[in-house]
Amino acid sequence: MSYTMTIGGDTGRKPSEVTLDNWQSAAHLHWAFQHVADFLPTAVISRGHGPIAELTSTPTALSDIPLHDHTNDRRTTVGDVMASTATDGWIVVQHGKVLAEQYHGGMLPGTSHLLMSVSKSLVGMVAGALITSGALDPDAQLSRYVPVLAQSGYAGATVRHLLDMRSGIAFSEDYLDPMAEVRLLEQAIGWAPRTVPNLPSTMYDFLLTLRQKSPHGGPFEYRSCETDVLGWICEAAAGVRMPELMSHLLWSKLGAQNDATIGVDSVGTGMFDGGINACLRDLVRFGMLFLTGGTSLTGQQVVAPSWIADTFSGGPDSREAFAASPDDNRMPGGMYRNQCWLPYPGDDVLLCLGIHGQMIYVNRSADVVAAKLSSWPLPQDATKLFPTIAAFDEIAANLS
């Protein structure tokens, strides 16, 4: 069997019933996540003109690896986990070699797929590159780069607060509540029909309406607005819009297979917190930066090794802030640092996560990077998330 396998389906046909109102409904996710540019405005994040960083293949039987799915209390296998978690595609790479790669429902190796909040980790890496170059100070107040934020709820907050989602901003991430700020933001940028007439009509204008509820620097609380403000700060510090900035600092250095794209609002501002689209193999090219001290497969330095080390080690109170979170994170002993999840007390495993089942998995001790793109019916689903993590953990343990 080839290491690349495509299973069934046809995502090329545009369902006539897909609208701005229903594209994020369960019935349409599989198609919509692979065709964002067909119905939403996007901008290109260019891969540049350099060579593709080739990934050689060593086909390995990973699907039959057994594991215990503690979340659902059952014995299962890696293949069964992938089959039961609305997977559009998954890939495992060790020592730079592709061991397994499968696509489902008509998705192909070159298909660009919406990353949802995996986008946050890409923006975090751009911030890391700007910090590495000295263009951005993580301890500086946000108003140093965007003065108008001094008149918002972000007054007094720092870049570090954004990177670790520890501002005191009031922002609901309840995806099932149409009036939660995370959903109102989508209305503001044109990702959903407007039901609130007086809502701002751009990303930045919406962010300026947010208010502070508690001191900055407190507990970790997952809020997509933090990444959107971080993207704004990056653009201001560099004097360049994010599509060009991410291309220059990150995407063109990866040896990426394809251009990426990002959804944009009516004035061209990116949906930094969840609007990037990319193919599966380029996600592992990105993920490998965490194994190489920030050097890409093309030999180009994206961030300093100290940035990668800091992401894995966290700050002096990162784990305490995570434990104090009001969210139900279900990662005891874990933390959140530089727009990435560290799910365990140790510093070996790192995750980039997005709703509806998007994931990059990095295991340093096993030298493994894996990625999974999905179309879960629900935005958040612990019965699918944690078995997927367990499957990649078991693969890494077997390969070690």
NORHUKA-V52347 format. One record per pair of residues at least 24 apart in sequence whose C-alpha atoms are under 7 Angstrom apart, sorted by the first residue. I is the first residue (numbers start at 1). GAP is how many residues later the second one is. D is the distance in Angstrom with one decimal. If there is no record, write none. Layout:
BEGIN
i=I gap=GAP d=D
i=I gap=GAP d=D
END
This chain:
BEGIN
i=2 gap=57 d=7.0
i=3 gap=56 d=5.1
i=3 gap=96 d=6.8
i=3 gap=97 d=5.2
i=3 gap=98 d=5.5
i=4 gap=97 d=4.8
i=4 gap=98 d=5.4
i=5 gap=96 d=6.6
i=5 gap=97 d=4.6
i=5 gap=98 d=5.8
i=6 gap=96 d=5.9
i=6 gap=97 d=4.4
i=6 gap=98 d=5.5
i=6 gap=100 d=6.5
i=6 gap=102 d=6.8
i=7 gap=96 d=6.1
i=7 gap=97 d=4.5
i=7 gap=98 d=5.7
i=7 gap=99 d=6.5
i=8 gap=96 d=6.3
i=8 gap=97 d=4.8
i=8 gap=98 d=5.6
i=9 gap=96 d=4.0
i=9 gap=97 d=4.6
i=10 gap=95 d=6.3
i=10 gap=96 d=4.7
i=11 gap=94 d=7.0
i=11 gap=95 d=5.5
i=11 gap=96 d=6.7
i=20 gap=171 d=6.7
i=20 gap=172 d=5.6
i=20 gap=173 d=6.4
i=21 gap=171 d=5.8
i=21 gap=172 d=6.0
i=26 gap=351 d=4.4
i=29 gap=346 d=5.6
i=30 gap=345 d=5.4
i=33 gap=80 d=5.4
i=33 gap=81 d=5.0
i=34 gap=77 d=6.7
i=34 gap=78 d=5.8
i=34 gap=79 d=4.5
i=34 gap=80 d=6.4
i=40 gap=223 d=6.8
i=41 gap=222 d=5.8
i=41 gap=223 d=5.8
i=42 gap=219 d=6.2
i=42 gap=220 d=5.2
i=42 gap=221 d=4.2
i=42 gap=222 d=5.3
i=43 gap=200 d=6.6
i=43 gap=218 d=5.5
i=43 gap=219 d=5.4
i=43 gap=220 d=6.4
i=43 gap=221 d=6.7
i=44 gap=199 d=6.2
i=44 gap=215 d=6.7
i=44 gap=216 d=6.1
i=44 gap=217 d=4.4
i=44 gap=218 d=6.6
i=45 gap=198 d=4.7
i=45 gap=199 d=6.3
i=45 gap=201 d=6.6
i=45 gap=202 d=5.2
i=45 gap=214 d=5.7
i=45 gap=215 d=4.9
i=45 gap=216 d=5.2
i=46 gap=201 d=5.3
i=46 gap=205 d=6.9
i=46 gap=206 d=6.6
i=46 gap=213 d=4.8
i=46 gap=214 d=6.5
i=47 gap=200 d=6.3
i=47 gap=204 d=5.4
i=47 gap=205 d=4.4
i=47 gap=209 d=5.8
i=47 gap=211 d=6.2
i=47 gap=212 d=4.8
i=48 gap=204 d=4.9
i=50 gap=205 d=6.6
i=51 gap=204 d=6.0
i=52 gap=203 d=4.4
i=52 gap=204 d=5.7
i=52 gap=205 d=5.6
i=53 gap=202 d=4.4
i=53 gap=203 d=6.6
i=53 gap=244 d=6.1
i=53 gap=245 d=6.2
i=55 gap=41 d=6.4
i=55 gap=42 d=5.8
i=55 gap=43 d=6.4
i=56 gap=41 d=5.1
i=56 gap=42 d=6.1
i=57 gap=40 d=5.3
i=57 gap=41 d=4.5
i=57 gap=42 d=6.1
i=58 gap=39 d=6.2
i=58 gap=40 d=5.9
i=58 gap=41 d=5.1
i=59 gap=40 d=4.8
i=59 gap=41 d=6.0
i=60 gap=39 d=5.1
i=60 gap=40 d=6.3
i=62 gap=38 d=7.0
i=62 gap=333 d=6.9
i=67 gap=324 d=6.9
i=67 gap=327 d=6.6
i=69 gap=318 d=5.5
i=69 gap=321 d=7.0
i=71 gap=312 d=6.1
i=71 gap=315 d=6.6
i=71 gap=316 d=6.7
i=72 gap=311 d=6.5
i=78 gap=313 d=5.3
i=81 gap=306 d=6.6
i=81 gap=307 d=6.5
i=85 gap=291 d=6.7
i=85 gap=299 d=5.5
i=86 gap=288 d=5.6
i=86 gap=289 d=5.5
i=86 gap=290 d=5.3
i=87 gap=286 d=6.1
i=87 gap=287 d=4.3
i=87 gap=288 d=6.6
i=88 gap=285 d=5.4
i=88 gap=286 d=4.8
i=88 gap=287 d=6.8
i=89 gap=283 d=5.8
i=89 gap=284 d=5.3
i=89 gap=285 d=6.9
i=90 gap=281 d=5.6
i=90 gap=282 d=4.3
i=90 gap=283 d=6.4
i=91 gap=279 d=5.5
i=91 gap=280 d=5.5
i=91 gap=281 d=6.6
i=92 gap=277 d=6.1
i=92 gap=278 d=4.3
i=92 gap=279 d=6.7
i=93 gap=275 d=5.7
i=93 gap=276 d=5.3
i=93 gap=277 d=6.0
i=94 gap=273 d=5.7
i=94 gap=274 d=4.5
i=94 gap=275 d=6.5
i=95 gap=272 d=6.0
i=95 gap=273 d=6.9
i=109 gap=170 d=6.8
i=109 gap=171 d=6.8
i=110 gap=169 d=5.9
i=111 gap=168 d=5.5
i=112 gap=165 d=5.6
i=112 gap=166 d=4.5
i=112 gap=167 d=4.5
i=113 gap=164 d=5.0
i=113 gap=165 d=5.4
i=113 gap=166 d=6.0
i=114 gap=161 d=6.7
i=114 gap=162 d=6.0
i=114 gap=163 d=4.3
i=114 gap=164 d=6.8
i=115 gap=159 d=6.5
i=115 gap=160 d=6.9
i=115 gap=161 d=5.7
i=115 gap=162 d=5.5
i=115 gap=239 d=6.4
i=115 gap=243 d=6.0
i=116 gap=158 d=3.9
i=116 gap=159 d=5.9
i=116 gap=160 d=6.9
i=116 gap=238 d=4.9
i=116 gap=239 d=6.1
i=116 gap=242 d=6.9
i=117 gap=156 d=5.7
i=117 gap=157 d=4.4
i=117 gap=236 d=5.9
i=117 gap=237 d=3.9
i=117 gap=238 d=6.6
i=118 gap=156 d=6.9
i=118 gap=234 d=5.2
i=118 gap=235 d=5.0
i=118 gap=236 d=5.0
i=118 gap=240 d=6.7
i=118 gap=241 d=6.6
i=119 gap=153 d=6.6
i=119 gap=154 d=5.9
i=119 gap=155 d=5.1
i=119 gap=156 d=6.6
i=119 gap=157 d=5.5
i=120 gap=107 d=6.1
i=120 gap=152 d=6.7
i=120 gap=153 d=5.2
i=120 gap=154 d=6.6
i=120 gap=219 d=5.8
i=121 gap=218 d=5.0
i=121 gap=219 d=5.8
i=121 gap=231 d=6.1
i=123 gap=108 d=6.5
i=123 gap=149 d=6.9
i=124 gap=39 d=6.8
i=124 gap=214 d=5.7
i=124 gap=215 d=5.4
i=126 gap=120 d=6.3
i=126 gap=123 d=6.5
i=126 gap=124 d=6.7
i=127 gap=107 d=6.2
i=128 gap=175 d=6.0
i=128 gap=179 d=6.4
i=129 gap=120 d=6.7
i=129 gap=173 d=6.0
i=129 gap=174 d=4.7
i=132 gap=171 d=5.9
i=132 gap=172 d=5.8
i=135 gap=102 d=6.2
i=135 gap=103 d=6.9
i=136 gap=101 d=6.3
i=142 gap=91 d=7.0
i=145 gap=88 d=6.1
i=145 gap=91 d=5.8
i=145 gap=92 d=6.0
i=146 gap=87 d=6.6
i=146 gap=90 d=6.6
i=149 gap=59 d=6.8
i=152 gap=56 d=5.4
i=152 gap=57 d=6.8
i=152 gap=58 d=6.7
i=152 gap=59 d=6.5
i=153 gap=57 d=5.6
i=153 gap=58 d=4.0
i=153 gap=59 d=4.5
i=154 gap=58 d=6.8
i=157 gap=59 d=5.9
i=161 gap=56 d=6.0
i=162 gap=64 d=5.1
i=162 gap=65 d=6.7
i=162 gap=68 d=6.2
i=163 gap=174 d=6.7
i=163 gap=175 d=4.7
i=163 gap=176 d=5.6
i=164 gap=172 d=6.0
i=164 gap=173 d=5.0
i=164 gap=174 d=5.5
i=164 gap=175 d=6.2
i=165 gap=55 d=5.7
i=165 gap=56 d=5.9
i=165 gap=57 d=6.1
i=165 gap=58 d=6.7
i=165 gap=61 d=6.1
i=166 gap=50 d=6.4
i=166 gap=51 d=5.0
i=166 gap=52 d=5.6
i=166 gap=53 d=5.9
i=166 gap=54 d=4.9
i=166 gap=55 d=6.3
i=167 gap=49 d=4.2
i=167 gap=50 d=5.5
i=167 gap=51 d=6.8
i=168 gap=44 d=5.4
i=168 gap=45 d=5.6
i=168 gap=46 d=4.5
i=168 gap=47 d=5.1
i=168 gap=48 d=4.5
i=168 gap=50 d=6.9
i=169 gap=41 d=6.9
i=169 gap=42 d=5.8
i=169 gap=43 d=4.3
i=169 gap=44 d=5.6
i=169 gap=45 d=7.0
i=170 gap=40 d=6.8
i=170 gap=41 d=5.9
i=170 gap=42 d=5.7
i=170 gap=43 d=5.3
i=171 gap=52 d=6.3
i=173 gap=50 d=6.1
i=175 gap=204 d=6.9
i=182 gap=42 d=6.9
i=189 gap=76 d=4.6
i=189 gap=77 d=6.8
i=190 gap=75 d=6.3
i=202 gap=63 d=6.1
i=202 gap=64 d=6.5
i=203 gap=62 d=6.7
i=203 gap=66 d=6.7
i=218 gap=103 d=6.8
i=219 gap=102 d=4.3
i=219 gap=103 d=6.3
i=219 gap=105 d=5.5
i=219 gap=106 d=5.2
i=220 gap=101 d=5.2
i=220 gap=102 d=5.1
i=220 gap=105 d=5.1
i=221 gap=104 d=5.7
i=221 gap=105 d=6.7
i=221 gap=106 d=6.5
i=224 gap=49 d=5.5
i=227 gap=45 d=6.3
i=227 gap=46 d=5.3
i=228 gap=44 d=5.2
i=228 gap=45 d=5.6
i=231 gap=41 d=6.1
i=242 gap=28 d=6.9
i=249 gap=53 d=6.5
i=250 gap=52 d=6.2
i=253 gap=43 d=6.6
i=253 gap=45 d=6.8
i=253 gap=47 d=6.1
i=254 gap=31 d=6.3
i=254 gap=32 d=6.7
i=254 gap=42 d=5.3
i=254 gap=43 d=6.3
i=254 gap=44 d=6.4
i=255 gap=42 d=6.9
i=255 gap=43 d=6.0
i=256 gap=26 d=5.5
i=257 gap=25 d=6.3
i=280 gap=91 d=6.8
i=283 gap=77 d=7.0
i=283 gap=88 d=6.7
i=284 gap=85 d=6.0
i=284 gap=86 d=6.3
i=284 gap=87 d=6.4
i=287 gap=73 d=6.7
i=287 gap=75 d=6.7
i=287 gap=82 d=6.2
i=288 gap=81 d=6.4
i=291 gap=73 d=6.1
i=291 gap=76 d=6.9
i=311 gap=26 d=5.5
i=311 gap=27 d=5.9
i=312 gap=35 d=5.5
i=313 gap=34 d=6.3
i=355 gap=24 d=4.9
i=355 gap=25 d=5.8
i=356 gap=24 d=6.2
i=357 gap=28 d=6.8
i=366 gap=30 d=5.6
i=366 gap=33 d=6.8
i=366 gap=34 d=5.3
i=368 gap=28 d=6.5
END
